[in-house]
Amino acid sequence: MHGLDPSQGSVLPDTSFTLPRLQGDNLDEHFYRIGTAAAEPWLSLSKEFAGTDLPPRPDNWEIQSGWTKYYHQEDGSSYFEHVESLEEEEMLCFDVETMPKYHPFAVMATAASKNAWYAWISPWLLGQSTETRHLIPIGNPSVPRIIVGHNVSYDRGRILEEFNLNGTQNRFIDTMALHIAVKGISSHQRPAWMKYRKNKEIAAQRHEEAILAIEGFVQRLGEALCDREIAPEDAERLRALRVQMEESLPQLRDALPPPLPSLVSGDNADSLDDSEPSKRWEDLTSVNSLADVAKLHCNIDVDKEIRNDFMTSIPSEIRDSIHTYLDYCANDVFVTHSIFSKVLPAFLDRCPSPVTFAGVLTMGSSFLTVNESWDAYLRDAERTYKNLDLSIKNRLLELAEQAKTLADTEEWKNDPWLSQLDWTPKAPRKIKGVGAEVSSVVFWHEPLKLILSYRYYRWRKRYNLLYRHYLRRLFRLPHRHLCGIVDFSPTGLCKQQTSTRSSHSSSSFLLTGTRCSIIRLMDGTTYVEVRLLVYQPLRQRQ
């Protein structure tokens, strides 16, 4: 059949093997049982921790290096003690803070269990040590333990026991990964979601402004009613209007801001959830940041502005306000646990097989063994990537140049690939006062950071020379290609005045934008046309 000779085929060796004993009556039971064996006891610990409320956060933090444990009694009292690790805990919600400008190691961390709160402070941050490489001890690596965090792999890299080649019984559960599995967003949805959120924020701002305007109007009505010169009938009408507006204010405050017109038009206005027809798909998902996930699942507003301090501040500044930063870190732990309590049941509902949960645990506890040659491997890999990328770009450039030569002979029609492209030439147009044809136009909007220290009408020649030098660097063209500059004069634009304060002399000029065009004359000569978009003389006020 089909002209094939079976005798010419290769004979594979016998690869038969003994199948393991079936765990159950069928394959479903088999995989469920082996998945349960791999997922326990961490699955049971996760369910228990998701259904547990955290104890109250400490009101004050004891500033000492290492771990400090904070107890909360049933009568409302509390106390703390220094501990070496969190060895007795089996369920933890964990978060670390780093100062990347100095080193990648943690400077502080907080954790919470169902029994207590914990805080860890690096000796380096407190000025007790010049060594930056301080890892956070968790406890006995042989004790089964779950550690919950948002993007928890970042936190895991700062834990001491995780660098043990023998492995640990710690299992890490990432609330970001659970959110992605339950209500995640794809990359092509992100721009639409970001635009929707921005418009929603604008609508909320307008709603707040409307409330403030009504409150101000009510206040002015009250002031007008105090005027004795007002007529009685006008006073009665104003009083009724004031009562009506005061009664409507609570309803207006509780009401959601109305959506902008652009949010309810088009095909994108359809809901993805039939049970909630008033909701759009943008309301049912979010990006992966802690603040956005907390807002989606728990309706918690998280202020992450303080995080920038760890990027820009010096250690002494963090140390002076360390209570504030520990509160910030502890709040992230509280929010992460709130998210975990929501997304874990949803994840187990969507993915009920214990095999899936066991896979999540296994992927979260893996590690890559390296030695001293790792840095060299990274450098070699980066260099190889750049070389291959450059060779691909050069090859594509060569192919483009070869295809360009086929335009006049129309040989491209015989090529199965090039014939599918659009070879229709663009209609040339005349340039006013030049008699040239535009072969291509390049728009360049990036501000020019170039100050010309001469008046253009007094130093026109110097002006052109400076600009030609800049264009040579911009387009990497030899000087002969810039022998003539068409329509270069900024006549009229220099008449614009500005009162902007500047440290430059009164004869300085700032170019903030241009439009550049490549001009090819009929005789084949190439020029660069420069048109100034903004040209303002800066004058220093006395």
N, C-alpha and C positions, 0 to 999 in steps of 0.2 A: 504494500500500500504506500502511495506517495513516492515510490522508488527507493525506499529505505531498506537497507540490508541489516537485519537484526544481528547477523553474525559478526558484523564489524563493530558492534557496540562494546564498550568496556564492561567488565564484570566487577561489581563492587564487592568488597569482602563482607562477610557476615558480621553484622553489628548487633546481634541480638543480646539482650541483657535481661536480668530478672527484675520484674517490676516490684516495687515495695508493696507491703500488705495494705489493702484498701481499708481506710479508717472510716467505716460506716457501710451503709447499704448501697450507696451510689457515689458518683463523683462529686455531687454537690455537698453531701455530708462529709466526704473525704477532705475537700479543700476547706470547708467550714471548720472542721476539727483541727487541722494542722494550722490554719490561720489563727484560731483561738489560742492554740498552744504558743504561737509566736507572739501574739499580742498581749497575753497576760503575763504578769499582773498589772501592766501599765494601762490597759484598757479600763479595768475596774477602778484604778486610782484616778484616771482622767474623769470618768463619770462622777466619782465621788467629789473630786475637787471642783468640777463645774457646778455642782449643786450645793456648794458650801460658800457661805459669806465670809469675807475676810474680817479679821478683828479691826477695831478702830486704829487709825494711824496715830503714831506718837505725836504729841503736841510739841515736844522739844527733842532735839537730837544730842546725844553725848558725842563730843568730838574727840575721838581717839582712833588710832590706826587699827586696822583689822576689823573683825566682826563684832557688832554689838547687838544683843538680842533684847527686844522690848516686849514685855509681858503686859497683858491687859486683864485685870481681874473682873469678875462678875459684878462686884460692888462699884465699879467705875475707877478704881485705883489702878496704878500702873507702876512698874519699876523696870530696870534694865540691868544687864550684866554682860561682861565681856566673854565671848566664846571664841574658840579656835576655828570652828567650822559649823556647818549646818547638818551634821552627821545624823541627828535624830529625826530629821524631816524626810518625809517620803513624797510630799507634794509641795511644789514651790512655783511661785510666779516671780520672775527675775528680770532685772534690767540693769545695764551698766552705762556709764558715761565716760567718754574719753576726750582728750585734748589733742586732736590729730596734728596740730602745729608743732607739738613737742615730741610725741611718741604715740604708738598705737595701743599701748596698754591702758587698762582702766584706771581712772582716778577716783571713782566712787561707784558704788552699786547698792541697790536695795532689793530686798526679797520679802515675800510674804507667804506664810503658810496658813492653814486653818487655825493655828494656835498662836502665832506670834508674828511680829515684824522684825526685820533684820536690816542693818546698814553696815556697809564696808567702806572704809576710807583708806586710800593708798598712803603709805608713809612718805612717799615722794611729794604728794600734794601738801602734807602737813609740814614739810621741811625737815622731817626726821631722817631722811635718807636721800642720797644723791643718785641712787640706783633707780632706774625707771622701770625695770623689768619685774614688776610685781604681778603675779597671777593670783586669782581668787580661789581659795580652797572651799570646796563644797562638803566633802566628807568621804566616808568609806566608799570606795568605788564598787564594792561588792553588794551594796544595798540597792535593791530596785527602787528607782526614784524617777518621777516625772518633773521636768522643768519647763514651764510655759513662758513664752516670750513672743514679742512681735519682731519678726525677722530675727529669730532666736539664734541663728547660726552666727550672727555678729557677736552676741553675748557669749556663745559657747566658746569662741576663740580666746576668751579671757579667763577661762576656768582652768585651774591647775590640773585636775585629774584627767582632763580630756587629752592631755599630751602623753598619756601612758600607752605604750605600745600594746599592752595586754587588754586594753579596752576597759569599759566600765559598764555598770548596770544603769547608768543614767540614760534616760530617753527624753528627747527634746521635742516639744510640740509647738509648732509655729502658727500663731493665730493669723498671720498674713497668708500662709498657705491654705489654711482652712477657709478663710474668707474667699480666696481665689476659687476654690473648689465649689463654694456655695453661691456666691454672688460676685464673682470676679468680673473684670472688664478686659476686653481684648485690646490690642494695640491700635487697631483701626477705629475702635470706638472712642478712644481717649480724646481726640480733638473735639468731637461732638459733645462729649460729656463735659469737657473743660469749658466750652462755649456756653453750654446750658447752665453750668454752675455760676459763671460770671454774670450771665443775664439774670439769674435768680438772685444773686447778691445785689445787683442794681435795683431789682424790683423790691427787695427787702429794704434797701436804703431809701427808696422813694416812699415806701410805706411808712417808715419811721419819720421821714420828713413831713409827711402828711399829718401824722399824729402830733408832732411838735407844732406844726402850723395851727392845727385846731386848738391845741392847748393854749398857744399864744393868743389866738383870737378870743377864746373864752376869757382869758385874763383881761384882755382889752375891753371886752364887754362889761366885765365887772367894774373896771375903772370908769367906763362911760356911765354906768348906772349911778356912780357916786356923784356925778355932776348934777348940781341942783338946778341948773338952768335948762335941763332937758325937759321936754314936754311930757306930761303924764302918759299920753297915748303912745309916744315913742318909747318911754321907759317900759311900759307894759309889753310892747312888742319885743324890745331887746331882752327883757327878762325871760319871756317865753322861748326866744331863740337860744338864750344861754342854757336854760334847763334842757332843751332838746339836744343841744350839742354835748352837754355833760353826760346825759344818759347814753348817748351813742359812743362815747369814748371807750368804755370798757369793752364793748363789742368789737370796736375797731382794733383795740390792742390785742384781743384774743384771736382775731381773724388772721388767716394767712395772707401774705401779700399777694395781690393779683398778679398773674403771670404777664410778662411782656407779650405784645402781639406776635413777635417773632417766635415765641415758644409754643404757640398753639396752632401753627399753620403748617401745611405740608403733610407729606406721607409719614413724617417722623412723629406725628402726634398720636399715633396709635399706641395703645397700652399693650404690654406683653403679659399682663396678669389679668385674666378674666374676672377674678374675684375682687380686684381693685380697679375698676374701670377708670377711676379718676387719676390714677398714677401713670406716669410715663416710664419708659425703660430707664431713663437717666435717674429716676428716683429709686429704682430698685437695685442699683449697683453703685460702685465708687471705685476710685483708684486705691492703691494699696497702702497709703500712708496711715499711721496710727490715728491721726486726727480725723481723716475722712472715714476710715472704717468705724471708728467710735461713733461718729455722727450718724452713719447709716444704720448700724445694728443696735446702738444703745441710746441714740439721740443725746450724746454727751458732747459738749463743746470743749475742745482741748486747745489750750494756748501753747504753741510751740515756739514762741518768740525767744524765750529764755535759752533755747538750745544754741542760738548763735553765739552766746557768751562763751561756750566751750570751744568755739572755733576761733575766736578773736582775743579773748582775755588772757592775761598772764596768771600764773598760779596764785600769786598773792591776792589778786582780785577775786578769784574763786574762793580762796581760803577766807577772805574777809566776809563773804556772804554765803558761807557754806550751808547754813541752815536753809536758805532759800533754794539752793540747788538740790539739797537732799529732799526738800518738799516736792520739787519738780520731778525728781527721779522716782519718788514714792508714788506720786500721782500717776505717772506712766504705768507703774506696776498695778495700781488699782484699776486703771482704765483697761489695761491688757486683760486682767482677770474678768472684768465685766464683759469684754468682747468674747473671751473664751467661754463664758457661761452661755453665750448666745450661739456662737458658731459651732461648738462641738456637737450639741444635739442636732443642729441642722445638717452638719456633715455626716453624722451617723445615720440620719434619716435618708440622706441622698446616697450614701455609700454604706449600706448596712453590713457588708461582708467584713469579717475580721481580717481577712487577707489584705484588704485595702489599708486598714489602720496599721497592720503590721508592716506594710510597705512604707508608710509614712514614718514610722519609728525607725526602721532600718536606714532609710535615706538620711534621716536627721542625725544619726549617730555614726555615720561613716567618716573615715579620714584617709588622707593620702600620705604615705610614708615618703620622706625625702631625706637627702643627705646634703653634704656641703656643695655638691655640684648643682643644686637646684637653681641657684642664682645664675649660674652659667647657662643652664638650660633655658631659663627665661630670656636671657639676652640673645641666645642663639635663635630661639623661636621668634622673637620680635624682629631680629635682623632678617631672618628668612622670609617672614611675612612681608616686610617692607620691600625686599628685593623682588619677590613674586608679584606684589602689587604694582611696583614700578614697571616690571617687564610686561605685565598685562596692559597697563596704560600705554606704554610705548608701542606695543603690538597693535592695539586698537587705533592709535594715531596713524601708524603705517597703513593699516587697512583703510582708514578714512581718506588718507592722501591718495591711495591707489584708486579708491572708488571715485574720488574727485576728478581724476584724469579721464574717466569714462563718460563724463557728462556731455562733452562735445561730440564724441563719436557715436553715442547712443549704444555702445557695446553692453551697457548695463541691462539692456532688454533681454540679453541672452543668459544673464546670470539668474539662477532660480531664487537667490536671496535678494540681490539688489533690485530685481525687477518688482519686488513687492513694496518698495519704498516710494515716497512721493518725490518725484524729480521735477515738479513744476517750478520754473524759476519765478522769483518774485518780480513784480513789475517795477522797473526803475523809476525814480522820480527826480526832478530837477531841484537843485539847491539854489535858492534865490541869490542872485548876484555872483554865482560861482561858475555855473555851467558844468557842474559835476554830477555824477550819479552816485547814490549811496549804495555801496555793496553790502554793508552791514552796519548796524547801529548798536552801540554798547551803552547801557545806562549804568551809571556808577553813583550810588547814593551815599556811600560812606563819607562822613565829614572829613574834609581835608585839614589836617593838623599842621598848617603851614602859614606862618606869619610873614607878610611882605613888608619890609620896613622902609618903603619908599612910596611916595605919592605916584599914582599911575600916570598922571598927565605930565609929571616932571621927569619920571624915570621909566618911560614906556619901554625902552630897549632893555633895561635891567629887568623889568617886569616879565617880558617875554622869555628872557634867558632863564630866569628862575623857574618859570612854568615848564619850559622845554626840558630842563633838567629833571623836574618831577615826573613828567610824562615818560621820559626815557626809563626811569626806574619803574614806573607803573606798568608800562607795556613791554619793557625789556627790548626797546627798539634802538638801533644805532642812530647817531645824530643826523645822518643824511636823510633818514625817513621823517625827520621833523623840520625840514628846511623851510616849510611854509605852514603857517597856522591860519586857518580860514575863520573869519567872523569872530575874532578874538576880543574885540573891544568891548568893555563893559559899560559903554556909554549909557547914561540914564540911571543905571543902578547905583552909581557913586553919588547921585544926588540924594539918596536916602540917608537920613540922619538917624542916629540912635543915641540914647542917653545911658547906655550900658556902662557901668563902671568897669574900668580895665586898668591893669598895671602897665599896659603898653603905652608908647608915646602916642601923641595925637596924630602922627603921620603913619600909623600902622593900619594894616588892612587884614581882615580875617576872612578866608574863603571857607564857607561851610557846605558847599555842594556844587557839583558841576554835572553837565551832561556831555559826554564824549562821543564823537562819531568818527568812524573810519571812512575817509573820503578817497575815492579813486577817480581821477580825472580821465578824460577821453584818451589821453596819450599814455595811460598806464601809470602815471605818477601817483603815489599814495601820500595822503596828508592826514592829519589829525585835527578835527574841528572840536573846539572847546567852547561851550556856551555856559556862562556863569548863571547859576540858579539864585544864589544868595551872595551878595557882595556888599558888606556894610563897613564903612569906616568907623573905627573905634575911637571915641574921643573921651579923654579923661576929664571928669568933672572936678573942678577945684572945690 
